[in-house]
Amino acid sequence: MTRDPLETRPEVRIDRSDVGRRVSVRRVSEFVDDRPVFRDVIGVLTSWDDHGLTVAPRSGEPVSFPEKLLVAGKVVPLFPARRVPRPAAEPVELQRIAGRGWPAVDQQPLGEWTLRASAGFTRRANSVQALGDPGLPLPQALAAVRDWYAARGLPAYVEVVTPGSPEALRGELDRLGAGYAPTLVRTAPLAGLARLGTGHDRVRLSRTAGPEWMSLYRRVSGDAALEEAARRVLHGGSSVWFATVPGASGQPPLAIGRCVVDGPWAGFGAIEVQPYARRAGLATAVMAVLAARAAEEGASGAYLQVEAENAGAIALYDGLGFTTSHTYHYALLPQE
C-alpha cells in the first residue's frame, strides 16, 4: 500500500477537504547553502490539487507552492475583526459602490449616467444608473435610454435615487407613466456581523462560483446567455468571495453567499439556503465567514440591497444588525 507522504509530517493537520477554510501553513520557500528557509502564511486555502496548494493571505498576491514543500499546517479561527463604526457614506456613494460590486456586462455612459445591460440578469445590472446630469434634457435622455435597451431586447429600467438623481426626473417619469419598485439599501458594522452565529467551520470560501454554488443560485434558469451573463456579473468587482455550506456527499450545497470588498465596504448578496435546511443558522454562518474575510482585507462596513416587499429577508437582516440607509426605486419606462 502506498504511504500517504503527509503521514511523515505530523505537523500537517490539514488536507484537501480543508480547501475553503482559513489556515496557517509553513512551507520551504527556498534553500540557502543547502539549508531550507521556511516561510509562514495565514489565509484562505483556495486550492489543493496535484499541482500544489494556494493560500490567499489578507493582503498581497496568493501564495502557491508544491505539496512536497509543505512542512506544517492547521486550520485557524476566523479573523478577529475589530469593533469600529461603520464608515460614513451618502446614498450616491453607496449606489456607486454597489454598482462597481455588481458590474454589468455591457456599460455605456450617458453624460454622468451609466447604461447597464447583462442579458436581463437582475435589474441592477440591466438598468440605467441615473446619478448626476445625463448631459441632455430629461425627455431626450429617457428617449435615449429607451432606445438603448430596446436595441438589446430589454425593458428600460431607470435607477432613481433621492438624493442623487436629477430633481425633475421623478416628475418626468410620472408623466410617462413609469411603474416603480422600491429597494432598500441596508448597512451594518462589519465586526459585529463577523462575530455572529455558529457552525463557521462548515463554510467554505472560494474565489469562483463553481457548478455546485451555481446549482443553488435561483436567479439562473438554465438559459445559456443568461448564465454566461450571470457568471460575468457575479465574478466582477475588486475582491469577490463565494461561500458554500456543502451538503452530504453527492448532494447539492445547503447554503451559499457572495461578498465583494471595495475599500471600507463589503457588499453581500446571493444568500440562499435550501428550503429543508432553513432556520438552522446557515445564512448567518455564511455571512459571518464572509464578513470575517472582508474584515481581514480591511473593510469595516457591510451593505446589501433588498426588495422592500421581501419581508423574510428584511427580518433576517434586522436580526443581523442591518438598518436602512436609504431607499431607491427601479422605474420601468413604458414602451412607446
VOGUTI-210932 format. One line per 10 residues: their letters; for each residue x, y, z of N, C-alpha, C. Coordinates in pm, whole numbers. Atoms other than C-alpha are relative to their C-alpha. Layout:
REM residues N
a	X Y Z X Y Z X Y Z | ...
This chain:
REM residues 336
mtrdpletrp	86 -119 0 0 0 0 89 124 0 | -78 -122 8 133 344 -94 -24 84 125 | 10 -79 -122 204 553 212 -29 146 -34 | 31 -142 18 50 900 232 124 81 37 | -123 -75 -31 350 1136 205 -15 95 117 | 19 -93 -111 192 1368 462 4 -70 135 | -6 72 -127 197 1093 725 136 17 67 | -135 -20 -57 568 1164 772 19 143 49 | -6 -139 -46 488 1527 857 -114 22 99 | 109 -4 -99 288 1515 1180 -54 140 27
evridrsdvg	48 -135 -23 262 1895 1196 -97 46 -109 | 98 -32 105 49 1893 878 -135 -56 43 | 129 42 -53 -301 1883 1023 -116 44 -90 | 102 -35 99 -488 1985 709 12 -94 -118 | -4 78 123 -580 1802 392 -90 67 -103 | 73 -64 110 -765 1867 69 -145 32 37 | 137 -29 -42 -1101 1861 246 -10 136 69 | 0 -131 -67 -998 2188 416 6 116 -98 | 4 -110 98 -999 2386 91 -122 87 29 | 107 -94 -31 -1204 2698 156 1 47 144
rrvsvrrvse	-7 -40 -140 -1109 2730 522 122 90 23 | -113 -87 -36 -875 2977 693 105 -87 68 | -106 88 -49 -541 2809 760 127 79 25 | -138 -49 -18 -189 2874 880 92 -110 -51 | -90 102 56 80 2694 679 145 50 5 | -144 -25 11 457 2675 683 51 -82 -115 | -56 74 113 645 2582 369 146 38 -19 | -137 -31 39 1001 2571 240 -7 96 -118 | 7 -99 107 1039 2885 33 123 0 -89 | -122 4 79 1398 2838 -80 106 -77 80
fvddrpvfrd	-114 63 -67 1731 2674 2 120 93 -11 | -120 -82 -4 2038 2871 107 112 -85 58 | -110 88 -39 2363 2677 123 -53 -138 42 | 61 132 -22 2155 2358 107 -83 -7 128 | 85 -2 -120 1959 2467 415 -135 63 -36 | 132 -53 35 1582 2521 389 -30 129 75 | 51 -124 -59 1436 2863 454 -152 -12 4 | 144 19 -19 1083 2850 595 -74 134 -1 | 87 -116 0 802 3097 542 -140 -44 44 | 136 28 -44 459 3112 707 -98 92 -72
vigvltswdd	105 -82 57 134 3238 561 -134 -42 61 | 134 23 -52 -215 3272 707 -100 57 -100 | 102 -46 94 -516 3297 478 -94 -112 -37 | 95 100 46 -784 3108 291 70 -99 -92 | -54 105 87 -676 2776 141 -94 -11 -120 | 92 -8 114 -825 2836 -204 10 -119 -94 | -10 120 85 -695 2523 -378 108 -93 53 | -99 102 -32 -507 2199 -322 -25 -117 -95 | 14 107 98 -459 1961 -612 137 -56 -30 | -128 63 34 -182 1768 -783 108 102 -34
hgltvaprsg	-99 -104 31 -15 2098 -876 51 69 126 | -44 -60 -124 14 2207 -513 -111 74 72 | 93 -74 -83 -151 2445 -266 5 148 -35 | 5 -145 12 -262 2806 -291 -73 56 120 | 58 -66 -117 -331 3028 10 -12 149 -32 | 23 -143 22 -484 3377 -20 12 72 133 | -18 -72 -127 -347 3598 263 -91 121 6 | 88 -116 -18 -520 3908 396 32 112 -96 | -38 -100 98 -328 4125 152 110 -57 -87 | -102 49 90 -98 4077 -142 -49 -114 -86
epvsfpekll	34 105 96 -90 3804 -402 -13 -136 69 | 8 136 -53 -191 3442 -337 136 -69 -2 | -126 73 -12 92 3212 -231 -24 -144 -44 | 13 136 52 127 2889 -430 132 -74 13 | -123 79 -13 375 2606 -374 -35 -149 -12 | 25 145 12 413 2229 -436 -27 -63 135 | 35 69 -124 272 1993 -175 125 -51 73 | -119 57 -64 618 1845 -112 74 102 86 | -66 -104 -79 731 2180 32 -80 38 125 | 82 -27 -117 453 2184 293 62 -66 123
vagkvvplfp	-64 49 -121 604 2148 640 -99 -12 115 | 97 0 -109 318 2234 875 -124 74 -46 | 124 -68 37 -43 2341 850 -111 -35 97 | 113 24 -87 -353 2380 1062 -111 99 -33 | 113 -92 13 -699 2534 1048 5 98 116 | -2 -103 -104 -718 2863 1240 -135 71 4 | 130 -67 -13 -1015 3065 1370 -17 114 -99 | 27 -115 84 -1185 3339 1172 79 121 46 | -71 -122 -31 -1010 3674 1158 -76 78 108 | 68 -73 -108 -1085 3866 1482 -22 147 -37
arrvprpaae	28 -135 48 -1247 4175 1329 -10 98 117 | 5 -103 -103 -1201 4492 1535 -134 73 -5 | 127 -72 -8 -1512 4671 1655 24 149 -28 | -11 -140 39 -1513 5002 1470 -133 40 -64 | 126 -43 61 -1805 5214 1349 -2 -25 -150 | 11 14 145 -1937 5158 1002 46 129 -66 | -47 -122 66 -1783 5403 753 -118 87 -44 | 103 -92 46 -1980 5711 655 -10 -7 -152 | 21 -2 145 -2133 5711 307 -137 57 -30 | 126 -55 46 -2401 5916 137 -64 -96 -101
pvelqriagr	67 90 95 -2663 5744 -84 69 -11 -135 | -63 4 132 -2486 5842 -406 126 -85 4 | -124 78 -10 -2155 5696 -288 -30 -148 13 | 35 141 -16 -2318 5372 -176 -54 -59 -129 | 51 51 127 -2501 5338 -507 114 -25 -98 | -114 21 91 -2176 5379 -698 83 -120 44 | -74 117 -50 -2001 5127 -474 -74 -128 -36 | 80 119 34 -2287 4881 -524 6 -29 -149 | -11 21 144 -2267 4935 -900 133 -64 -39 | -131 61 28 -1895 4853 -901 5 -145 47
gwpavdqqpl	-2 135 -55 -1963 4543 -693 -90 -97 -74 | 90 84 81 -2222 4412 -941 5 53 -143 | -22 -71 126 -2076 4532 -1272 -70 -67 -119 | 70 52 116 -2286 4494 -1585 97 -45 -108 | -82 50 110 -2151 4307 -1885 23 111 -103 | -4 -106 101 -2230 4599 -2119 -30 132 71 | 18 -129 -65 -2184 4954 -1985 37 112 -96 | -25 -114 89 -2201 5287 -2163 -43 128 70 | 40 -125 -67 -2203 5644 -2029 -104 76 -81 | 91 -98 57 -2484 5887 -2097 13 123 88
gewtlrasag	-38 -107 -90 -2340 6204 -1956 58 -61 126 | -44 58 -126 -2294 6121 -1587 -78 -128 35 | 75 124 -20 -2548 5837 -1610 80 -118 -56 | -64 121 51 -2441 5477 -1674 -107 -98 -47 | 88 101 58 -2637 5250 -1908 62 -137 25 | -52 132 -38 -2603 4886 -1796 -90 -110 -55 | 77 113 53 -2709 4563 -1965 77 -129 21 | -62 130 -26 -2642 4197 -1884 -97 -113 -36 | 89 105 51 -2885 3984 -2091 -122 -21 89 | 117 10 -86 -3159 4054 -1838 26 -57 137
ftrransvqa	-33 55 -131 -2974 3914 -1536 -1 110 105 | 26 -94 -109 -3104 4124 -1244 -22 143 -49 | 27 -138 38 -3243 4476 -1264 120 90 25 | -115 -85 -30 -2930 4620 -1104 98 3 -116 | -94 9 112 -2721 4501 -1400 -67 26 -133 | 75 -28 122 -2991 4596 -1653 -86 125 17 | 70 -127 -22 -3086 4950 -1559 99 113 -17 | -88 -116 8 -2950 5296 -1615 12 59 140 | -25 -62 -130 -2789 5435 -1301 -4 151 -22 | 27 -141 32 -2933 5786 -1315 50 92 110
lgdpglplpq	-63 -88 -99 -2690 5971 -1088 65 116 -73 | -61 -116 62 -2599 6326 -1183 -74 44 -126 | 55 -65 119 -2656 6503 -1517 21 -89 -123 | -18 84 119 -2724 6293 -1831 57 76 -120 | -55 -76 112 -2599 6578 -2050 -101 33 -107 | 109 -27 94 -2935 6602 -2228 -122 44 80 | 128 -21 -68 -3278 6740 -2141 -63 -134 34 | 51 128 -48 -3461 6471 -1946 -86 -75 -101 | 77 77 98 -3715 6385 -2218 89 -68 -104 | -91 60 98 -3433 6328 -2467 85 -110 63
alaavrdwya	-82 102 -68 -3223 6138 -2212 -79 -128 18 | 81 120 -21 -3509 5900 -2131 -35 -67 -133 | 21 59 133 -3581 5852 -2502 124 -79 -42 | -124 72 33 -3214 5756 -2549 13 -127 83 | -1 119 -86 -3243 5516 -2254 -90 -107 -58 | 94 96 55 -3550 5351 -2404 55 -64 -128 | -54 51 126 -3381 5316 -2745 117 -96 25 | -120 83 -29 -3060 5172 -2594 -42 -139 46 | 44 130 -49 -3244 4897 -2410 -83 -75 -104 | 78 66 105 -3483 4828 -2697 92 -67 -101
arglpayvev	-95 60 94 -3181 4764 -2921 58 -130 53 | -53 122 -62 -3079 4490 -2676 -112 -95 41 | 113 86 -32 -3426 4342 -2643 -34 -5 147 | 21 -4 -145 -3456 4453 -2280 -97 111 37 | 80 -111 -52 -3707 4657 -2081 91 110 51 | -81 -114 -41 -3586 5004 -1990 -31 35 145 | 14 -34 -142 -3536 5041 -1614 92 117 32 | -78 -115 -46 -3416 5363 -1452 16 -11 151 | -27 4 -143 -3248 5352 -1110 -8 143 54 | 26 -135 -49 -3386 5658 -929 40 8 147
vtpgspealr	-51 -15 -136 -3202 5770 -615 -25 143 47 | 25 -132 -56 -3310 6058 -392 64 10 139 | -55 -89 102 -3092 6248 -337 101 -71 -89 | -98 56 92 -2866 6178 -633 -42 14 -144 | 53 -16 134 -3084 6164 -942 -49 144 -20 | 51 -137 23 -3195 6491 -1109 -135 21 67 | 122 -27 -75 -3471 6656 -909 -126 -15 -85 | 118 5 86 -3708 6669 -1208 -23 -139 -59 | 12 132 65 -3654 6302 -1303 -129 -70 40 | 121 71 -43 -3937 6162 -1092 -124 57 -69
geldrlgagy	114 -60 67 -4182 6411 -1241 -9 -41 -145 | 1 41 141 -4079 6322 -1596 -39 -146 -14 | 38 141 3 -4110 5952 -1521 -150 -16 27 | 144 5 -27 -4455 6010 -1374 -79 40 -126 | 69 -46 121 -4555 6198 -1690 -6 -109 -105 | -4 109 98 -4451 5898 -1898 -77 -123 45 | 75 115 -49 -4648 5660 -1677 88 -115 46 | -92 105 -46 -4350 5470 -1534 -55 -69 124 | 32 75 -121 -4405 5197 -1275 122 -11 88 | -112 -4 -93 -4192 5187 -962 7 -124 88
aptlvrtapl	-24 110 -94 -4037 4913 -747 106 44 99 | -96 -49 -99 -3868 5019 -420 98 -107 46 | -105 87 -52 -3542 4866 -297 68 70 117 | -67 -54 -117 -3384 4917 45 149 -27 -7 | -144 17 -18 -3011 4973 92 25 0 150 | -15 16 -145 -2917 4847 437 148 -17 33 | -141 4 -40 -2587 4880 623 13 -48 144 | -29 46 -137 -2424 4741 938 151 6 22 | -143 15 -29 -2086 4746 1116 43 -143 -31 | -43 132 45 -1886 4457 976 45 -90 116
aglarlgtgh	-57 80 -108 -1720 4345 1300 -108 -78 75 | 108 69 -69 -2047 4263 1472 -54 -117 -80 | 49 107 87 -2160 4058 1175 96 -118 0 | -100 106 3 -1834 3860 1175 -1 -86 126 | 1 72 -127 -1893 3754 1536 -129 -80 22 | 130 62 -21 -2246 3619 1486 0 -147 -37 | 29 136 43 -2368 3262 1466 101 -105 42 | -86 115 -25 -2213 2920 1494 12 -80 -130 | -14 85 118 -2112 2648 1252 89 58 -107 | -88 -64 98 -1845 2862 1086 90 -102 -69
drvrlsrtag	-91 99 58 -1630 2552 1029 -64 -76 -115 | 68 68 110 -1893 2422 786 8 80 -130 | 1 -89 115 -1849 2718 550 134 -6 -73 | -121 0 83 -1601 2705 262 -2 122 -92 | -14 -118 84 -1472 3008 71 72 -33 -130 | -62 19 130 -1373 3029 -293 0 133 -74 | -4 -117 86 -1276 3292 -546 -95 -14 -119 | 85 23 116 -1508 3138 -804 -130 -68 41 | 128 68 -20 -1870 3026 -821 -2 -124 -88 | -4 124 76 -1838 2664 -926 -139 -55 -28
pewmslyrrv	130 59 34 -2113 2435 -1056 -89 -26 120 | 82 26 -118 -2225 2339 -705 -61 129 52 | 51 -128 -47 -2258 2701 -597 -112 48 -93 | 100 -48 96 -2446 2791 -915 -128 -84 4 | 119 87 -3 -2681 2494 -868 -103 48 100 | 92 -49 -102 -2834 2667 -565 -40 146 -25 | 30 -140 27 -2837 3018 -710 -126 7 -86 | 132 11 62 -3201 3069 -804 -28 103 -108 | 25 -102 102 -3161 3364 -1041 43 -45 -140 | -42 50 130 -3024 3150 -1324 -92 -116 -37
sgdaaleeaa	104 94 37 -3281 2949 -1516 44 -109 -97 | -46 99 96 -3065 2738 -1747 19 56 -139 | -23 -65 128 -3066 2983 -2038 150 31 -14 | -145 -10 14 -2710 2982 -2177 49 145 5 | -42 -140 2 -2688 3357 -2245 -16 62 138 | 23 -54 -133 -2836 3440 -1906 105 -52 98 | -99 57 -92 -2599 3202 -1726 137 60 -23 | -130 -61 28 -2294 3346 -1903 4 142 56 | 4 -135 -55 -2402 3699 -1811 8 -4 152 | -2 12 -146 -2462 3587 -1452 141 -26 50
rrvlhggssv	-136 31 -44 -2113 3441 -1424 90 123 -9 | -84 -118 16 -1955 3759 -1554 -32 107 105 | 38 -98 -102 -2153 3981 -1319 43 -46 138 | -32 54 -133 -2105 3755 -1017 149 8 31 | -144 0 -23 -1728 3744 -1064 62 138 -17 | -51 -135 14 -1697 4118 -1125 13 69 135 | -23 -71 -126 -1571 4353 -856 145 -10 40 | -143 -9 -33 -1243 4437 -688 51 -122 75 | -43 119 -74 -1229 4138 -449 -126 -78 37 | 125 75 -14 -1505 3877 -469 26 -134 66
wfatvpgasg	-7 129 -67 -1561 3578 -241 -137 -68 -4 | 120 82 0 -1814 3297 -264 7 -97 118 | 8 91 -115 -1925 3095 40 -95 -113 -32 | 83 119 21 -2069 2744 36 -2 -82 128 | 11 102 -103 -2201 2512 305 -30 -130 -74 | 22 121 79 -2154 2171 139 -110 -88 59 | 96 100 -43 -2429 1914 153 68 -132 23 | -56 135 -14 -2384 1543 212 66 -42 -130 | -74 47 117 -2163 1352 -29 -93 -23 -119 | 79 15 120 -2302 1383 -378 -126 85 -3
qpplaigrcv	120 -82 -7 -2574 1627 -267 35 147 -23 | -27 -143 24 -2608 1997 -357 28 73 129 | -30 -77 -121 -2496 2269 -115 -125 30 82 | 109 -39 -88 -2709 2357 184 -23 151 -2 | 11 -146 -1 -2635 2730 160 116 60 -78 | -103 -72 74 -2440 2983 -44 -9 149 33 | 1 -145 -14 -2349 3352 -37 114 60 -79 | -103 -73 74 -2139 3617 -209 31 129 73 | -44 -127 -60 -1937 3912 -84 102 64 -92 | -99 -73 79 -1744 4181 -271 54 112 87
vdgpwagfga	-66 -100 -83 -1492 4403 -93 46 115 -88 | -38 -121 73 -1444 4761 -213 41 104 103 | -47 -93 -101 -1226 4966 21 -59 -32 136 | 53 25 -133 -1404 5005 357 -134 -72 0 | 133 58 7 -1726 4846 231 3 -142 -56 | 18 137 48 -1827 4483 184 -147 -19 -37 | 137 19 46 -2137 4409 -23 -39 -146 2 | 47 137 -13 -2340 4095 47 -118 -24 -92 | 111 36 87 -2576 3914 -185 0 -149 -26 | 13 141 38 -2691 3580 -324 1 -93 121
ievqpyarra	9 84 -119 -2761 3447 25 -118 -95 -21 | 103 100 29 -2952 3126 -47 18 -120 93 | -2 119 -85 -3045 2832 177 -105 -97 -52 | 97 100 41 -3210 2507 77 -123 7 90 | 121 -10 -82 -3574 2513 192 -1 -94 121 | 3 97 -111 -3529 2198 404 109 26 104 | -109 -28 -95 -3217 2345 572 -14 135 67 | 18 -132 -57 -3363 2678 680 -24 -7 151 | 18 -16 -145 -3387 2805 1039 102 -82 80 | -108 70 -70 -3061 2629 1128 122 90 15
glatavmavl	-110 -94 -16 -2842 2940 1127 101 0 -113 | -99 9 108 -2674 2865 793 22 134 -69 | -17 -131 64 -2742 3208 639 89 90 86 | -83 -80 -90 -2590 3373 947 145 -45 -5 | -136 52 5 -2286 3144 937 70 42 -130 | -56 -40 129 -2231 3218 567 41 147 3 | -30 -142 -3 -2250 3593 623 112 33 98 | -105 -25 -99 -2027 3578 932 137 -34 -57 | -129 39 56 -1749 3393 749 41 98 -111 | -30 -99 103 -1772 3628 450 41 133 63
aaraaeegas	-33 -125 -68 -1767 3925 689 140 -5 59 | -134 12 -58 -1457 3795 865 108 13 -108 | -97 -12 109 -1277 3760 532 9 145 -49 | -1 -139 44 -1383 4111 427 74 88 100 | -71 -77 -103 -1258 4250 760 150 -25 -10 | -142 32 16 -929 4071 702 62 82 -113 | -48 -80 112 -900 4272 379 -14 150 26 | 3 -140 -37 -963 4599 563 -136 66 0 | 133 -59 -1 -1339 4651 530 -51 16 143 | 58 -22 -132 -1536 4786 826 -152 18 -5
gaylqveaen	144 -17 14 -1889 4831 688 -58 -102 -96 | 71 95 86 -2142 4594 532 -120 69 -61 | 122 -49 63 -2414 4680 283 -64 -112 -80 | 73 92 86 -2679 4488 95 -122 73 -53 | 120 -57 61 -2979 4563 -123 -109 -106 2 | 109 95 -14 -3316 4400 -65 -130 67 -44 | 128 -55 44 -3655 4449 -228 -87 31 121 | 77 -47 -115 -3887 4639 3 -112 -97 38 | 109 94 -27 -4152 4364 -25 50 -134 54 | -55 128 -46 -3916 4082 83 8 -1 152
agaialydgl	9 -10 -146 -4032 4067 445 90 -102 69 | -83 103 -62 -3848 3742 521 146 39 6 | -141 -42 2 -3509 3872 413 23 120 90 | -14 -118 -85 -3565 4204 588 5 -39 148 | -1 47 -139 -3643 4022 913 134 -63 35 | -131 60 -24 -3323 3819 880 106 107 20 | -102 -103 -8 -3114 4129 820 -19 90 121 | 24 -73 -126 -3282 4311 1110 73 -69 115 | -62 77 -107 -3158 4032 1336 151 0 -6 | -145 -4 15 -2806 4068 1198 56 140 22
gfttshtyhy	-47 -135 -32 -2789 4437 1287 -4 100 -114 | 7 -93 113 -2866 4596 949 -112 102 23 | 101 -105 0 -3052 4926 933 -5 63 -139 | 18 -55 134 -3184 5112 630 74 132 -16 | -71 -124 35 -2953 5374 480 -90 89 -84 | 88 -76 88 -3189 5482 202 -78 -96 -88 | 82 78 94 -3444 5362 -50 18 58 -139 | 1 -46 138 -3413 5380 -426 -107 -78 -75 | 107 63 76 -3658 5283 -699 49 -37 -140 | -13 33 141 -3642 5098 -1028 -128 45 -69
allpqe	115 -49 76 -3872 5284 -1265 1 -66 -138 | 11 66 131 -3990 5086 -1567 -66 94 -99 | 55 -88 103 -4035 5304 -1872 -99 -79 -86 | 94 70 88 -4349 5207 -2066 48 4 -144 | -37 2 142 -4296 5105 -2426 -85 98 -76 | 74 -97 82 -4394 5356 -2688 -102 -72 -87
